[in-house]
Structures are given as structure tokens and as C-alpha cells.
């Protein structure tokens, strides 16, 4: 008895009892669906974060400096914004002076901006005070004009580099470079326009404006630097650069009220969070698959009871116990596999729709599909063994009487 001979009878059985068939495979469908979507979303989210950080110039040769102690601050810039930062412009200058082999030191002072040009206004929550090194993060950042330079920073110049959205909102098709705008009531001269950047890490980069960090401290009335990215000239020198930066800051501050994080370590932490979340949801999927296997087993027991006479006839004409066993075991496996296939298809459709909604490419993970397929087989085999054994052990005479 081979699966190709059994499959038509399985399909006929499913069609004859659509409600029972749906309920039988529902647990497997839900379990496989959860496995597919969870693993694929986790992989998609990690790839998205990696791509976003890479497009922002953050790589394996990068470190981040935050002005809060490890115990006080969580991960990343969002926590830094919520509290006082210990890092100052003097700290940045000391790092540049005393730590060798650095490609760039990129501090950031964050603020909101109310731009005005004539009778037009544009509000943005994304004004960054930074240095000329910022353009090393993003390749070919300049679309028109120029970016900030060291003289702009040294002399606290009132110049601004604006994103495409700000340029379109204030100037339309008119060239903005050289024009005077008001930023929070202060006159600034537009020196350049950023290339079209889209969104990175949920932030619309086209709404960003960059001004010299020294000017930002004057305008926003703050000395605190929220975040600083450091790029080392060689990946192998990152651990040493981390130690030297910590030594400089510790000497200046007298205590470790800061933290220096290697970019790859931050990505590893993201991996840990994603993996933990995947494990929790996978446990829910396992429960669903367990329920599904119990459901298949019960339905197969009912099927055996309904087909007692058929079993008796087959045995009376020479069918062996292993033939009967294989038939019901394969029926159970095929039913479970159908549930798995439906779960894979449903998960793929949902991933496609989610990807369209959030504008992120999401596809079923090959690992998730393989796991789902294997699990469906295992569930079908495990669920079908006991009913198949009962069917195979039926006495042909008693079966014909039944």
C-alpha cells in the first residue's frame, strides 16, 4: 500500500466530512502558521535592522557612546533621550585628541525645529547638531551644495543642511542653497540639501536637518551630547579603541557615568531578544500542535470505528496487519501534512500582507518551512500510530459482524 493509492481515499473522506476535517486539521494549521510567521518575522526584523544600520553607515568597525551608566540606561538612543547625558563637547575633543586610529567621531545633539521661509513654515522633530564627520556615516549624502565643515563647527556658524522634505516644504522647486531661513527664530543660511534617504529605523530622514554641534548647543541651550558614533580604521582595532575611549572618559569624569558599546555587540543583543521572543511564541505553537495531534488521533479512532466492516472485508481477502496499519498511519500523516501545507500557505499570505503594509520585504523562512513540514509529518505519524495499531489488530470475523 503506497501513499498514492491512499491519497484519493483520504481526500474523499475529507470532502465527505468538511466540518470534521476542518476541525481535525485546525490545530496543525494554527501551529504551523505560528511557526512560519514567528520565525519569518523574527528573521525579517533582524535583517531589516541590520540593513537599516548598514545604510546609516554603522558596521563592524563602529562603536556607540552614551552618557548614562549601564545600570541606568537600556539600549540605544531612545533611553538616552529620556535622561541627562554626561558626555560633553569637551569629551568629544579629548577622544579625538587622545585615541588614535579613528576614522570619525560623530556626536549628536538632538532638538526640534520650526523652520520659516517667507510665509511658509515646516516643523520637524529631527534637527541634529553634529560635525563634519557625519557625512562619513552616509555615502554621498549631499544632493545640492555642501555639508558642514570644521570651520562651521569651530566658529558656531548659523548654517543648516536640510532634508528633501524640508526643502520641498519651504522652497518647492526653487533652489534652496544660499537662502536664509529662520530656525526657532534664528537666522540660518541653507548650505546644502540631502539626497533622498527615505526612512531609517522608523525615522523619516528626509525631514532631518543638520547644524554645527556648537551652534546646536547655543540654540537648544544644552551641553549634553545624546549619542556619539565612533568609526575605527580597522575592525581588529575596535576592542582597543573601546578601552582607550573608556580610559579617556573615566579620567575626565572620575566615574563610569557613561557606556561604550560595540555595534556588533548591540546587534547580538537584538538577536538574543528576537530569539527569546521566538522561543516563547514557539512554545505556544507547540501547544497548538499538541492539541492538533490529539484531535487527529481522536478522529482517526472514530474513522477506525466507522470502517470496521471495511477492515474485516479487506482482511478476509488477504490483507495483512501491516497493510491495514500502513493505510491508517498514512491517512493520519496525509491529513496532518494537509494541515501543515494550509498553515504554510496561510502564513505566506499573511507575511506578504504585513510586508506590504509596513513596506518591508517579508518572505517565509526556509528553515521555518522545513521545520513546519517535518513537524507536520511527526504529528501525523505520532497521532496515527495508536489508531492504526487498533485497526490492524481487529479480528476479521468480529469486524465483519460489526
MOHUPE-V369195 format. One line per field, one symbol per residue. ss: DSSP state (A for helix, B for strand, O for the rest). phi: phi as a letter, one per 40 degrees, with the letter a starting at -180 (. if undefined). A space follows every 10 residues. Layout:
# MOHUPE-V369195
ss = ???
phi = ???
This chain:
# MOHUPE-V369195
ss = OOAAAAAAAA AAAAAAOAAA AAAAAAAAAA AAAAAAAAAA AAAAAAAAAA AAAAAOOOOO OBBBBBOOOO OOOOOOAAAA AOOOOOOOAA AAAAAAAAOO OBBBBBBBBB BBBBBBBOOB BBBBBBBBBB OAAAAAOOOO OBBBBOOOOA AAAAOOOOBB BBOAAAAAAA AOOOOOOOOB BBBOOBBBBB BBBBOOOOBB OOBBAAAOBB BBAAAAAAAO OOOOOOBBBB BBOOAAAAAA AAAAAAAAAA AAAOOOOOBB BBAAAAAAAA AAAAAAAAAA AAAAAAAAAA AAAAAAAAAA AAAAAAOAAA AAAAAAOOOO AAAAAAAAAA AAAAAAAAAA AAAAAAAAAA AAAAAAAAOO OOOOOAAAAA AAAAAAAAAA AAAAAAAAAA AAOOOAAAAA AO
phi = .bccccddcc ccccccbccc cccccdccdc ccdccccccc cccccccccc ccccccgcbc cbbbbbcacd ccbcbgcccc ccacbccbcc cccccccbbc gbcabbcabb abbbcbagcb babbcbbbca bccdcccbcf cccbgaccbc cdccbfccba bbcccccccc bgcccccgcc bbbfgbcbbc babcccbgbb fgbcccccbb bdcccccccc fabcbcabbb bccadcccdc cdcccccccc cccgaccaab bcdccccccc dccccccccc cccccccccc cccccccccc cccdccbdcc ccccccbhcc dcccdccccc cccccccccc cccccccccc ccccccccgb cbbdcdcccc cccccccccc ccccccdccc cccccdcccc cc
